[in-house]
Amino acid sequence: MARDEAGKCCVIGTGYVGLVTGACLADLGHSAICVDKDKEKIEQLKKVKIPIFEVGLEEIVRKNLKKGTLEFSTDIEDAVRRSEFIFITVPTPSDSSGNADLTQVDDVARTIARAINEYKVVINKSTVPVGSTKRVERIIQEQLSEPHEFDVVSNPEFLREGTAVSDFMKPSRIVIGADSQKAIMKMTRLYDKIDAPLLITDPVSAEMIKYASNAFLATKVSFINAIANVCEAVGADVREVALGMGYDERIGFEFLRPGPGFGGSCFPKDCRALLSMAEAHGYNFYLLEGVLKVNEEQQRKIVEKVERLLGGTVQGKKIGILGLAFKANTDDVRESPAIFIVRMLLEKGARLSAYDPKAVANARKELEGVDFAESPYEAVKDAEALALLTEWDEFKWLDYARINKQMKGNVIVDARNCLDPAVIRKIGFVYEGVGR
Ligand code: UDX
């Protein structure tokens, strides 16, 4: 691929990362084939029916499908043959002991080996355990029916749900882990149009960068949650504390929002995987163990707050739940603290009515015994308590005086510190946030 020439790419696995990667590569002027074995999903994608809610994604999918730079297909081998850059973006779920399950990555590697017809750069974008780039290389090498040149590189993504498209187009950095100069040159040209620091390193370090970054951010969240708990005990306001800490550039303001703990498809899974990876190599990563413990405890603490404010029990009481997604601006409920909290409340015999602007369809698959409401007002009607669990903007601007009239009780547990305690208390609520 010469300078300014479009790269021929295929992206295997059309989950969050794959779909965003394919659509953005096409939007950068390359050609991209997004492949998935799920026929129904591919049929829907061809009709621009996007299975996830992601700002700006639908627009670039539509635009590039029309231009012909983006294609959807179920034929992995054909896509591999027609492409020079093969991105692997299949899921690597946690197995029962916390290790990343590489079954799907291995399958894809074998399929790639069958289809290789000329030089390919195979790019591991899934978060895979350290050493996986070499593993993919070995599998392809072993399965090749005739000799062909190829390189495998690690190119971890740092996409956040809700801002994935802009994170792809304007990343904080591009990390390329490769041993081959040829592959490095090709990857560099592929990302030519993106203005970001480029870090070229060995594959193992690239893989480690991804785990270390996510684990560090998760540590920041657990740290501020632990500080929030101390703040509650001593009577400080964690938001003031976080602000005061953030001014120190070495600390920064980001990821110091206390809440019900971190969730999503990455932080919990990647922390567990790093922990078990370290353990497998004989290192006890006590700090990370603590990060995960604080996270679980944080969810329990929200439940305990609701219980305490309702006089010691939630049994038989109606609680209105606002927010089910693991964070705002996404419909994703994977490892959502809200879902864990709802399950704990159900186990304790509470009656729940829940509302989320985007995540109800996904939450329905996870929860049984919850009433799903069409609006926040419907969710809190006749409730004894309201638990605000996801920081959707719309929850900040609700008519809380109206809610107060509609509710049977007057308890608000604001797990995201979205509301102004003074205003809320003045309306007549008993309010508790986190760490204030
Ligand atoms: C994360 C990483 O940010 C991204 O780089 C990586 O590629 C995938 O994992 P994402 O899972 O989309 O992205 O969510 P993120 O915005 O990082 O939030 C993760 C969790 O931490 C959420 O549950 C969020 O609510 C929580 N969080 C985050 C806090 O509780 N407090 C904070 O200050 C920040």
Boltz pocket constraint, residues with backbone or C-beta under 6 A from the ligand:
constraints:
  - pocket:
      binder: B
      contacts: [[A, 157], [A, 158], [A, 159], [A, 160], [A, 161], [A, 162], [A, 214], [A, 217], [A, 221], [A, 254], [A, 255], [A, 256], [A, 257], [A, 258], [A, 259], [A, 260], [A, 261], [A, 262], [A, 263], [A, 264], [A, 265], [A, 266], [A, 267], [A, 326], [A, 327], [A, 328]]
      max_distance: 6.0
